[in-house]
């Protein structure tokens, strides 16, 4: 039985991945880094979950604006720093921290940990497909993160390569073009339905990977309606199983 | 004893590599692919060394023009195809080969073999440094080659990422910027002095790796004067030794 809405997955040569939330557990990593930096600067307690969520929300707002060509072009390292300075002021940490300590904390986003299945699952997927990033993180951030979290990308692609932010159609088109492939030879993998819907509009195949803990244990992500996507998986090893990888 | 001309190598965080000739043995790989394709199409004998050299010379001429912003912008896959069509005509193979066979042969440049030390040497260098390409090959070519030849790049950078061809200063500047580094935190690794001289002018550290067989056993490459470069190495394992990699 074939479903007319679905793509012919035998054509797929490359998988491109959303990274924050899909490959790495940004929230727990950022909470740990912020808590550590705050404790080092005389503040052992604080609502670091809220700090992490507010930091992340600014990234979301800023990259959505940039995806619509609104606001001055800047990379995620700069976007993170804008909000970090505001948050450190608000939490009373700005004066205690040196510029060097602030730069180090801003680069916490280069040191995010993968979900437990990310290194092993990506290796299995890499044995059959080209695996590459299609993230809104900048190239340096993604390269450093890959070394930290053992993510064996074949190619790291980013807004400083694409010249655009997701969910701009340019990202999905340029990713396919850079890899020398047609859009139906590329599958977008993400834990976020908006990213998959935008890539499907450009002709990419789609795989939804459920990451219920992205926003923390108190706000588990419900399984959305994924019937429009080619694959729904519980993690990268399940995705590798469904795609017939060893 | 410090040498005033030399860079402080303790600053170096990333190594960027010339690929054709430095990492992969393009000539022997191309000779084997052309000989195979010719035999499959009724021509068991021919001067395939000359074919390979002429194919490569067109790449050299075309990319040098593009590095000076001369001629229409195109990727190396297209540059290779331009000359392949001329050579197949000249060698009497054009009519015998299907379009599919021609496309496959053109992609022989995606299937080049590494020098014997390339996979092991690059892995050792990767344990201490970011390792990335700074090649005139296009991204798809370099990604496919990395899978074929087991080259464990942290990042694949190419003219379709930089928007420029070596030895344009833009390549060395953009490579450093994309990696989030200053130019003196990046070392260019190449078997070609011109590439190293151009990168040194932009402030990069330099490592010359001698590849005497790049142009075949009948035209061994003499060791040039490398006294202006930071390191001179016989292969990537020697480079890893000199840089203190495990």
Contacts between the chains, C-beta under 8 A, distances in Angstrom:
chain1	res1	chain2	res2	distance
A	77	B	180	7.1
A	130	B	143	6.0
A	130	B	144	7.9
A	130	B	147	7.1
A	132	B	143	7.7
A	138	B	180	7.4
A	139	B	155	6.7
A	139	B	178	4.7
A	139	B	179	7.0
A	139	B	180	7.7
A	140	B	178	6.7
A	140	B	179	5.3
A	140	B	180	2.9
A	140	B	181	7.5
A	141	B	180	7.6
A	143	B	130	6.0
A	143	B	132	7.7
A	143	B	154	5.3
A	143	B	155	5.0
A	143	B	179	6.6
A	144	B	130	7.9
A	144	B	180	7.7
A	146	B	154	6.5
A	147	B	130	7.1
A	147	B	154	6.6
A	152	B	152	7.9
A	154	B	143	5.3
A	154	B	146	6.5
A	154	B	147	6.6
A	154	B	156	7.6
A	155	B	139	6.7
A	155	B	143	5.0
A	155	B	155	7.9
A	155	B	156	5.0
A	156	B	154	7.5
A	156	B	155	5.0
A	156	B	156	7.4
A	160	B	178	5.9
A	161	B	161	5.1
A	161	B	178	7.6
A	178	B	139	4.7
A	178	B	140	6.7
A	178	B	160	5.9
A	178	B	161	7.6
A	179	B	139	7.0
A	179	B	140	5.3
A	179	B	143	6.6
A	180	B	77	7.1
A	180	B	138	7.4
A	180	B	139	7.7
A	180	B	140	2.9
A	180	B	141	7.6
A	180	B	144	7.7
A	181	B	140	7.5
